[in-house]
Amino acid sequence: MRILAIADVAEPTLWERLNRSKLEGVDLIISCGDLPPAYLSFLTCFTSAPILYVHGNHDDIYRKNPPEGCFCIDDQIVVFHHLRILGLGGSMRYNQGFYQYTDKEMQKRIAKLRFQLWKYKGVDLLVTHAPAFHIGDDTDLAHTGFQSFVDFMDKYKPAHMLHGHVHQNYHYDFKRVRTYQETEVINAYSYTYLDIDETKLNPALKDSAIFF
């Protein structure tokens, strides 16, 4: 399974200068936030792949103008082709933006998912906007990662984590891919691909209703 992960800036070759070859072979598109809703809606016209998203800290506009034909996965687990995906959007709280949280508030969001996590026996892919604390985050409050994401990976050990929020130009030593224990952590800034080995997924899991 090939996933196109996007975040933070609308890639010109996927929008104004659409290069359709970048969508070839893509089974699923995941937005990690802070993208214009029109960009996601535009992509629905050129691919049959479902588009999932979480909210970024700059996505207040989604409350009135969500992307058409796309599915928000914030605060829920969805299953796509046996892949268990959990969405937790937003950033660390630094002002009064709607999609901002203290680490304690993020912990409470995760706690509310306890039944879903038990039902699905964990997740394969954690999708967030913000990074985890000290795993590709930055030093200012707005771009500090969540310790609760670290705790989540410690407990549930997802194979992959996708996030955005920290841009490539923020760091002279920007790294797209990092590893934390058993989890591959990928910064989706602009766009990147994630290939999933479907033989390692549970074939008994059925697709969630949003995909029918």
DRENPA-3360 file (N, C-alpha, C; in nm, 2 decimals, always signed):
BEGIN
1 = MRILAIAD = +0.08/-0.12/+0.00/+0.00/+0.00/+0.00/+0.09/+0.12/+0.00 ~ +0.06/+0.22/-0.09/+0.13/+0.34/-0.09/+0.05/+0.46/-0.04 ~ +0.10/+0.53/+0.05/+0.04/+0.65/+0.11/+0.11/+0.77/+0.07 ~ +0.04/+0.87/+0.02/+0.09/+1.00/+0.00/+0.06/+1.09/+0.12 ~ +0.17/+1.13/+0.19/+0.15/+1.21/+0.31/+0.18/+1.36/+0.28 ~ +0.10/+1.45/+0.32/+0.12/+1.59/+0.29/+0.09/+1.68/+0.41 ~ +0.16/+1.80/+0.42/+0.14/+1.88/+0.53/+0.20/+2.02/+0.51 ~ +0.14/+2.12/+0.57/+0.20/+2.25/+0.59/+0.21/+2.35/+0.47;
9 = VAEPTLWE = +0.25/+2.30/+0.35/+0.26/+2.38/+0.23/+0.20/+2.30/+0.12 ~ +0.12/+2.37/+0.03/+0.06/+2.31/-0.08/+0.17/+2.29/-0.19 ~ +0.21/+2.17/-0.22/+0.31/+2.14/-0.32/+0.26/+2.18/-0.46 ~ +0.34/+2.27/-0.52/+0.29/+2.32/-0.65/+0.27/+2.21/-0.76 ~ +0.35/+2.11/-0.75/+0.34/+2.00/-0.86/+0.22/+1.91/-0.83 ~ +0.16/+1.93/-0.71/+0.03/+1.86/-0.68/-0.09/+1.96/-0.69 ~ -0.06/+2.08/-0.73/-0.17/+2.18/-0.73/-0.16/+2.27/-0.86 ~ -0.09/+2.38/-0.85/-0.09/+2.47/-0.96/-0.03/+2.41/-1.09;
17 = RLNRSKLE = +0.08/+2.33/-1.07/+0.14/+2.27/-1.18/+0.13/+2.11/-1.16 ~ +0.01/+2.07/-1.17/-0.02/+1.93/-1.13/+0.06/+1.83/-1.22 ~ +0.14/+1.75/-1.15/+0.21/+1.64/-1.21/+0.14/+1.51/-1.17 ~ +0.06/+1.46/-1.26/-0.03/+1.34/-1.22/+0.06/+1.22/-1.19 ~ +0.18/+1.21/-1.23/+0.26/+1.09/-1.20/+0.29/+1.08/-1.05 ~ +0.28/+1.19/-0.98/+0.30/+1.18/-0.84/+0.18/+1.12/-0.76 ~ +0.07/+1.10/-0.83/-0.05/+1.04/-0.78/-0.06/+0.89/-0.82 ~ +0.02/+0.85/-0.91/+0.02/+0.71/-0.97/+0.05/+0.61/-0.86;
25 = GVDLIISC = -0.03/+0.51/-0.84/+0.00/+0.40/-0.75/-0.03/+0.44/-0.61 ~ -0.09/+0.56/-0.58/-0.12/+0.60/-0.45/-0.26/+0.54/-0.41 ~ -0.26/+0.47/-0.30/-0.38/+0.41/-0.25/-0.46/+0.50/-0.15 ~ -0.39/+0.59/-0.08/-0.44/+0.67/+0.03/-0.36/+0.80/+0.04 ~ -0.43/+0.91/+0.06/-0.37/+1.04/+0.09/-0.40/+1.08/+0.23 ~ -0.30/+1.12/+0.30/-0.32/+1.17/+0.44/-0.26/+1.31/+0.46 ~ -0.34/+1.40/+0.50/-0.30/+1.53/+0.53/-0.27/+1.55/+0.68 ~ -0.15/+1.59/+0.72/-0.12/+1.61/+0.86/-0.14/+1.76/+0.90;
33 = GDLPPAYL = -0.22/+1.83/+0.82/-0.27/+1.96/+0.87/-0.20/+2.08/+0.81 ~ -0.26/+2.20/+0.83/-0.21/+2.33/+0.79/-0.21/+2.34/+0.64 ~ -0.31/+2.29/+0.57/-0.32/+2.30/+0.43/-0.45/+2.36/+0.39 ~ -0.45/+2.44/+0.28/-0.58/+2.50/+0.24/-0.68/+2.40/+0.20 ~ -0.81/+2.41/+0.25/-0.91/+2.31/+0.22/-0.93/+2.30/+0.07 ~ -0.91/+2.40/-0.01/-0.92/+2.39/-0.15/-0.82/+2.30/-0.21 ~ -0.70/+2.29/-0.15/-0.60/+2.20/-0.20/-0.64/+2.06/-0.19 ~ -0.70/+2.02/-0.07/-0.74/+1.88/-0.05/-0.86/+1.85/-0.15;
41 = SFLTCFTS = -0.95/+1.95/-0.16/-1.07/+1.93/-0.24/-1.02/+1.91/-0.39 ~ -0.92/+1.99/-0.43/-0.87/+1.98/-0.57/-0.81/+1.84/-0.59 ~ -0.74/+1.78/-0.50/-0.68/+1.65/-0.51/-0.79/+1.54/-0.53 ~ -0.91/+1.56/-0.48/-1.01/+1.46/-0.49/-1.05/+1.44/-0.64 ~ -1.03/+1.54/-0.72/-1.07/+1.54/-0.86/-0.98/+1.46/-0.95 ~ -0.86/+1.43/-0.89/-0.76/+1.37/-0.98/-0.71/+1.23/-0.92 ~ -0.77/+1.18/-0.82/-0.74/+1.05/-0.77/-0.86/+0.98/-0.71 ~ -0.86/+0.85/-0.72/-0.97/+0.77/-0.65/-0.93/+0.74/-0.51;
49 = APILYVHG = -0.81/+0.77/-0.47/-0.76/+0.74/-0.34/-0.84/+0.82/-0.23 ~ -0.89/+0.77/-0.13/-0.95/+0.85/-0.02/-0.85/+0.95/+0.04 ~ -0.90/+1.06/+0.08/-0.82/+1.16/+0.15/-0.86/+1.18/+0.29 ~ -0.77/+1.15/+0.38/-0.80/+1.16/+0.53/-0.72/+1.28/+0.58 ~ -0.77/+1.35/+0.68/-0.69/+1.46/+0.74/-0.71/+1.48/+0.89 ~ -0.61/+1.54/+0.95/-0.63/+1.59/+1.09/-0.61/+1.74/+1.08 ~ -0.65/+1.81/+1.18/-0.64/+1.96/+1.18/-0.50/+2.01/+1.22 ~ -0.45/+2.11/+1.16/-0.33/+2.18/+1.20/-0.37/+2.30/+1.29;
57 = NHDDIYRK = -0.28/+2.36/+1.35/-0.30/+2.47/+1.44/-0.35/+2.60/+1.36 ~ -0.33/+2.60/+1.23/-0.38/+2.71/+1.14/-0.51/+2.67/+1.06 ~ -0.58/+2.57/+1.10/-0.69/+2.52/+1.02/-0.82/+2.56/+1.08 ~ -0.83/+2.67/+1.15/-0.96/+2.72/+1.20/-1.06/+2.74/+1.09 ~ -1.02/+2.77/+0.97/-1.11/+2.79/+0.85/-1.18/+2.66/+0.82 ~ -1.13/+2.54/+0.86/-1.20/+2.42/+0.83/-1.34/+2.41/+0.91 ~ -1.35/+2.49/+1.02/-1.48/+2.48/+1.09/-1.59/+2.53/+1.01 ~ -1.57/+2.63/+0.92/-1.67/+2.68/+0.83/-1.66/+2.63/+0.69;
65 = NPPEGCFC = -1.54/+2.59/+0.65/-1.51/+2.55/+0.51/-1.42/+2.43/+0.51 ~ -1.47/+2.31/+0.55/-1.39/+2.19/+0.54/-1.37/+2.14/+0.40 ~ -1.26/+2.07/+0.37/-1.24/+2.02/+0.24/-1.34/+1.92/+0.19 ~ -1.39/+1.94/+0.07/-1.50/+1.86/+0.02/-1.45/+1.72/-0.02 ~ -1.52/+1.62/+0.01/-1.49/+1.49/-0.03/-1.38/+1.42/+0.04 ~ -1.34/+1.48/+0.16/-1.23/+1.43/+0.24/-1.29/+1.39/+0.38 ~ -1.21/+1.31/+0.45/-1.26/+1.26/+0.58/-1.17/+1.30/+0.70 ~ -1.23/+1.36/+0.80/-1.15/+1.40/+0.92/-1.14/+1.28/+1.01;
73 = IDDQIVVF = -1.02/+1.25/+1.05/-1.00/+1.13/+1.14/-0.95/+1.18/+1.28 ~ -0.97/+1.30/+1.31/-0.93/+1.35/+1.45/-1.01/+1.27/+1.55 ~ -0.94/+1.22/+1.65/-1.00/+1.16/+1.77/-1.08/+1.03/+1.74 ~ -1.03/+0.96/+1.64/-1.09/+0.83/+1.60/-0.99/+0.74/+1.53 ~ -1.03/+0.61/+1.54/-0.95/+0.51/+1.46/-1.03/+0.47/+1.34 ~ -0.97/+0.47/+1.23/-1.03/+0.41/+1.11/-0.94/+0.30/+1.05 ~ -1.01/+0.21/+0.98/-0.93/+0.10/+0.92/-0.94/+0.11/+0.77 ~ -0.83/+0.11/+0.70/-0.82/+0.11/+0.55/-0.74/+0.00/+0.51;
81 = HHLRILGL = -0.80/-0.10/+0.43/-0.72/-0.22/+0.39/-0.64/-0.28/+0.50 ~ -0.71/-0.30/+0.61/-0.65/-0.37/+0.73/-0.55/-0.28/+0.81 ~ -0.53/-0.16/+0.76/-0.44/-0.06/+0.83/-0.52/+0.02/+0.93 ~ -0.48/+0.01/+1.06/-0.54/+0.08/+1.17/-0.48/+0.22/+1.18 ~ -0.56/+0.33/+1.16/-0.51/+0.46/+1.16/-0.58/+0.55/+1.27 ~ -0.50/+0.62/+1.35/-0.55/+0.71/+1.45/-0.51/+0.85/+1.42 ~ -0.60/+0.94/+1.43/-0.58/+1.08/+1.41/-0.58/+1.17/+1.53 ~ -0.48/+1.25/+1.56/-0.48/+1.34/+1.67/-0.42/+1.47/+1.62;
89 = GGSMRYNQ = -0.50/+1.56/+1.57/-0.45/+1.69/+1.52/-0.42/+1.79/+1.62 ~ -0.38/+1.91/+1.58/-0.35/+2.02/+1.67/-0.21/+2.03/+1.71 ~ -0.18/+2.15/+1.77/-0.04/+2.17/+1.82/-0.05/+2.21/+1.97 ~ +0.07/+2.23/+2.02/+0.08/+2.28/+2.16/+0.01/+2.42/+2.17 ~ -0.06/+2.45/+2.28/-0.13/+2.57/+2.29/-0.03/+2.69/+2.32 ~ -0.03/+2.79/+2.23/+0.05/+2.91/+2.24/-0.03/+3.04/+2.23 ~ -0.16/+3.03/+2.19/-0.25/+3.14/+2.19/-0.39/+3.08/+2.20 ~ -0.49/+3.15/+2.15/-0.63/+3.11/+2.17/-0.68/+3.04/+2.04;
97 = GFYQYTDK = -0.60/+2.98/+1.96/-0.64/+2.91/+1.84/-0.72/+2.79/+1.88 ~ -0.82/+2.75/+1.79/-0.91/+2.64/+1.82/-0.84/+2.51/+1.83 ~ -0.75/+2.48/+1.74/-0.69/+2.35/+1.74/-0.55/+2.35/+1.81 ~ -0.55/+2.40/+1.93/-0.43/+2.40/+2.02/-0.47/+2.34/+2.15 ~ -0.37/+2.27/+2.21/-0.39/+2.20/+2.33/-0.27/+2.20/+2.43 ~ -0.29/+2.20/+2.55/-0.18/+2.17/+2.65/-0.16/+2.02/+2.64 ~ -0.04/+1.98/+2.69/-0.01/+1.84/+2.69/-0.12/+1.76/+2.78 ~ -0.17/+1.82/+2.88/-0.27/+1.76/+2.96/-0.39/+1.74/+2.88;
105 = EMQKRIAK = -0.43/+1.84/+2.81/-0.55/+1.83/+2.72/-0.53/+1.72/+2.62 ~ -0.41/+1.71/+2.56/-0.39/+1.60/+2.46/-0.40/+1.46/+2.53 ~ -0.35/+1.45/+2.65/-0.36/+1.33/+2.73/-0.50/+1.29/+2.75 ~ -0.59/+1.39/+2.77/-0.73/+1.36/+2.79/-0.80/+1.31/+2.66 ~ -0.75/+1.37/+2.55/-0.81/+1.32/+2.42/-0.77/+1.17/+2.40 ~ -0.65/+1.14/+2.43/-0.60/+1.00/+2.41/-0.68/+0.91/+2.51 ~ -0.70/+0.96/+2.63/-0.77/+0.87/+2.73/-0.91/+0.84/+2.68 ~ -0.97/+0.93/+2.61/-1.11/+0.91/+2.56/-1.11/+0.80/+2.45;
113 = LRFQLWKY = -1.00/+0.77/+2.40/-0.99/+0.67/+2.29/-0.96/+0.53/+2.34 ~ -0.96/+0.52/+2.47/-0.92/+0.39/+2.54/-1.00/+0.27/+2.48 ~ -1.13/+0.29/+2.47/-1.21/+0.18/+2.43/-1.18/+0.14/+2.28 ~ -1.17/+0.24/+2.20/-1.13/+0.22/+2.06/-1.00/+0.15/+2.05 ~ -0.90/+0.19/+2.13/-0.77/+0.13/+2.12/-0.77/-0.02/+2.17 ~ -0.86/-0.04/+2.27/-0.88/-0.18/+2.32/-0.95/-0.26/+2.21 ~ -1.05/-0.21/+2.15/-1.13/-0.28/+2.04/-1.04/-0.32/+1.93 ~ -0.96/-0.23/+1.88/-0.87/-0.25/+1.76/-0.73/-0.31/+1.80;
121 = KGVDLLVT = -0.71/-0.33/+1.93/-0.58/-0.38/+1.98/-0.47/-0.29/+1.93 ~ -0.48/-0.16/+1.95/-0.38/-0.07/+1.91/-0.40/-0.01/+1.77 ~ -0.29/+0.05/+1.72/-0.30/+0.10/+1.58/-0.16/+0.08/+1.51 ~ -0.17/+0.09/+1.38/-0.05/+0.07/+1.30/+0.01/+0.20/+1.27 ~ -0.07/+0.31/+1.25/-0.03/+0.44/+1.20/-0.09/+0.55/+1.29 ~ -0.01/+0.63/+1.35/-0.05/+0.74/+1.43/-0.03/+0.87/+1.34 ~ -0.14/+0.94/+1.32/-0.13/+1.06/+1.23/-0.16/+1.18/+1.32 ~ -0.06/+1.28/+1.32/-0.08/+1.40/+1.41/-0.04/+1.52/+1.32;
129 = HAPAFHIG = -0.06/+1.64/+1.38/+0.00/+1.76/+1.32/+0.13/+1.79/+1.39 ~ +0.13/+1.80/+1.51/+0.25/+1.83/+1.59/+0.34/+1.70/+1.60 ~ +0.47/+1.72/+1.62/+0.56/+1.61/+1.65/+0.55/+1.57/+1.79 ~ +0.62/+1.46/+1.82/+0.63/+1.42/+1.96/+0.75/+1.49/+2.03 ~ +0.74/+1.50/+2.16/+0.84/+1.58/+2.23/+0.98/+1.53/+2.21 ~ +1.07/+1.62/+2.16/+1.21/+1.59/+2.13/+1.23/+1.49/+2.02 ~ +1.13/+1.47/+1.94/+1.15/+1.38/+1.82/+1.11/+1.46/+1.70 ~ +1.20/+1.55/+1.66/+1.18/+1.63/+1.54/+1.10/+1.76/+1.57;
137 = DDTDLAHT = +1.09/+1.79/+1.70/+1.02/+1.92/+1.73/+1.12/+2.04/+1.73 ~ +1.07/+2.15/+1.78/+1.16/+2.27/+1.79/+1.16/+2.32/+1.93 ~ +1.23/+2.43/+1.96/+1.25/+2.48/+2.09/+1.14/+2.58/+2.14 ~ +1.08/+2.65/+2.04/+0.97/+2.74/+2.08/+0.85/+2.67/+2.12 ~ +0.76/+2.74/+2.20/+0.64/+2.67/+2.26/+0.55/+2.62/+2.15 ~ +0.53/+2.71/+2.04/+0.44/+2.67/+1.94/+0.48/+2.54/+1.86 ~ +0.61/+2.51/+1.86/+0.65/+2.40/+1.78/+0.71/+2.29/+1.87 ~ +0.69/+2.30/+2.00/+0.73/+2.19/+2.09/+0.63/+2.08/+2.08;
145 = GFQSFVDF = +0.69/+1.96/+2.08/+0.61/+1.84/+2.06/+0.54/+1.79/+2.19 ~ +0.45/+1.70/+2.17/+0.37/+1.65/+2.29/+0.44/+1.53/+2.35 ~ +0.46/+1.54/+2.48/+0.51/+1.42/+2.56/+0.41/+1.31/+2.55 ~ +0.28/+1.34/+2.54/+0.17/+1.24/+2.54/+0.19/+1.15/+2.41 ~ +0.24/+1.20/+2.31/+0.27/+1.12/+2.19/+0.38/+1.02/+2.21 ~ +0.48/+1.07/+2.29/+0.59/+0.98/+2.33/+0.53/+0.86/+2.41 ~ +0.45/+0.90/+2.51/+0.39/+0.80/+2.60/+0.30/+0.70/+2.52 ~ +0.23/+0.76/+2.42/+0.15/+0.67/+2.33/+0.23/+0.57/+2.26;
153 = MDKYKPAH = +0.34/+0.61/+2.20/+0.43/+0.52/+2.13/+0.49/+0.42/+2.22 ~ +0.52/+0.46/+2.34/+0.58/+0.37/+2.44/+0.48/+0.25/+2.47 ~ +0.35/+0.29/+2.48/+0.25/+0.20/+2.52/+0.20/+0.11/+2.40 ~ +0.17/+0.18/+2.29/+0.09/+0.11/+2.18/+0.19/+0.07/+2.07 ~ +0.30/+0.12/+2.06/+0.41/+0.08/+1.96/+0.35/+0.08/+1.82 ~ +0.30/+0.19/+1.77/+0.26/+0.19/+1.63/+0.38/+0.17/+1.54 ~ +0.36/+0.11/+1.42/+0.48/+0.09/+1.33/+0.52/+0.22/+1.27 ~ +0.43/+0.32/+1.25/+0.46/+0.44/+1.19/+0.39/+0.56/+1.26;
161 = MLHGHVHQ = +0.45/+0.68/+1.25/+0.38/+0.80/+1.29/+0.41/+0.90/+1.18 ~ +0.30/+0.97/+1.14/+0.31/+1.08/+1.04/+0.28/+1.21/+1.11 ~ +0.36/+1.32/+1.09/+0.33/+1.45/+1.15/+0.37/+1.56/+1.05 ~ +0.34/+1.68/+1.09/+0.38/+1.79/+1.01/+0.43/+1.90/+1.11 ~ +0.39/+2.03/+1.09/+0.41/+2.14/+1.18/+0.55/+2.20/+1.18 ~ +0.66/+2.12/+1.18/+0.79/+2.17/+1.17/+0.84/+2.16/+1.02 ~ +0.86/+2.28/+0.97/+0.89/+2.30/+0.83/+1.04/+2.27/+0.80 ~ +1.07/+2.23/+0.68/+1.21/+2.20/+0.64/+1.30/+2.32/+0.66;
169 = NYHYDFKR = +1.25/+2.44/+0.64/+1.34/+2.56/+0.65/+1.36/+2.60/+0.80 ~ +1.30/+2.53/+0.89/+1.31/+2.57/+1.03/+1.45/+2.52/+1.09 ~ +1.50/+2.41/+1.03/+1.62/+2.34/+1.08/+1.73/+2.33/+0.97 ~ +1.85/+2.36/+1.01/+1.96/+2.34/+0.91/+1.98/+2.19/+0.90 ~ +1.94/+2.11/+1.00/+1.97/+1.97/+1.00/+1.83/+1.89/+0.99 ~ +1.74/+1.95/+0.92/+1.60/+1.88/+0.90/+1.62/+1.74/+0.87 ~ +1.55/+1.65/+0.94/+1.54/+1.51/+0.90/+1.40/+1.47/+0.88 ~ +1.37/+1.41/+0.77/+1.23/+1.37/+0.74/+1.19/+1.24/+0.82;
177 = VRTYQETE = +1.29/+1.15/+0.83/+1.26/+1.02/+0.89/+1.34/+1.00/+1.02 ~ +1.28/+0.97/+1.12/+1.35/+0.93/+1.25/+1.29/+0.80/+1.30 ~ +1.36/+0.75/+1.40/+1.31/+0.62/+1.46/+1.30/+0.64/+1.61 ~ +1.19/+0.61/+1.67/+1.17/+0.61/+1.81/+1.13/+0.47/+1.85 ~ +1.22/+0.40/+1.92/+1.19/+0.26/+1.96/+1.14/+0.18/+1.84 ~ +1.02/+0.13/+1.84/+0.97/+0.05/+1.73/+0.89/+0.13/+1.62 ~ +0.89/+0.26/+1.64/+0.81/+0.34/+1.55/+0.89/+0.43/+1.45 ~ +0.86/+0.42/+1.32/+0.92/+0.51/+1.22/+0.84/+0.64/+1.22;
185 = VINAYSYT = +0.91/+0.75/+1.25/+0.85/+0.88/+1.26/+0.88/+0.96/+1.14 ~ +0.78/+1.01/+1.07/+0.80/+1.07/+0.94/+0.74/+1.21/+0.94 ~ +0.82/+1.31/+0.91/+0.77/+1.45/+0.89/+0.71/+1.46/+0.75 ~ +0.58/+1.49/+0.73/+0.52/+1.49/+0.60/+0.53/+1.63/+0.53 ~ +0.61/+1.72/+0.58/+0.62/+1.86/+0.53/+0.62/+1.85/+0.37 ~ +0.54/+1.94/+0.31/+0.52/+1.94/+0.17/+0.46/+1.81/+0.12 ~ +0.54/+1.71/+0.09/+0.48/+1.58/+0.06/+0.59/+1.47/+0.07 ~ +0.55/+1.35/+0.09/+0.64/+1.23/+0.10/+0.55/+1.11/+0.08;
193 = YLDIDETK = +0.61/+1.00/+0.06/+0.54/+0.87/+0.05/+0.58/+0.78/+0.16 ~ +0.48/+0.70/+0.20/+0.50/+0.59/+0.30/+0.44/+0.46/+0.24 ~ +0.53/+0.36/+0.22/+0.49/+0.23/+0.17/+0.47/+0.14/+0.29 ~ +0.35/+0.08/+0.29/+0.31/-0.02/+0.40/+0.31/-0.16/+0.34 ~ +0.38/-0.25/+0.42/+0.38/-0.39/+0.38/+0.25/-0.45/+0.44 ~ +0.16/-0.48/+0.34/+0.02/-0.53/+0.39/+0.03/-0.67/+0.44 ~ +0.13/-0.74/+0.42/+0.14/-0.88/+0.47/+0.16/-0.88/+0.62 ~ +0.20/-0.76/+0.68/+0.21/-0.75/+0.82/+0.09/-0.70/+0.89;
201 = LNPALKDS = -0.02/-0.67/+0.82/-0.14/-0.62/+0.88/-0.24/-0.74/+0.91 ~ -0.33/-0.71/+0.99/-0.43/-0.81/+1.03/-0.54/-0.83/+0.93 ~ -0.55/-0.94/+0.85/-0.65/-0.95/+0.74/-0.79/-0.96/+0.79 ~ -0.81/-0.98/+0.92/-0.94/-0.99/+0.98/-1.01/-0.86/+0.99 ~ -0.93/-0.75/+0.99/-0.99/-0.62/+1.01/-1.07/-0.57/+0.89 ~ -1.18/-0.52/+0.91/-1.27/-0.47/+0.80/-1.25/-0.32/+0.78 ~ -1.26/-0.27/+0.66/-1.26/-0.13/+0.63/-1.37/-0.05/+0.71 ~ -1.34/+0.07/+0.76/-1.44/+0.15/+0.83/-1.54/+0.20/+0.73;
209 = AIFF = -1.66/+0.23/+0.79/-1.77/+0.27/+0.70/-1.75/+0.38/+0.61 ~ -1.66/+0.48/+0.64/-1.63/+0.59/+0.56/-1.58/+0.55/+0.42 ~ -1.52/+0.43/+0.41/-1.46/+0.39/+0.28/-1.56/+0.32/+0.19 ~ -1.69/+0.31/+0.23/-1.78/+0.23/+0.15/-1.87/+0.33/+0.07;
% end
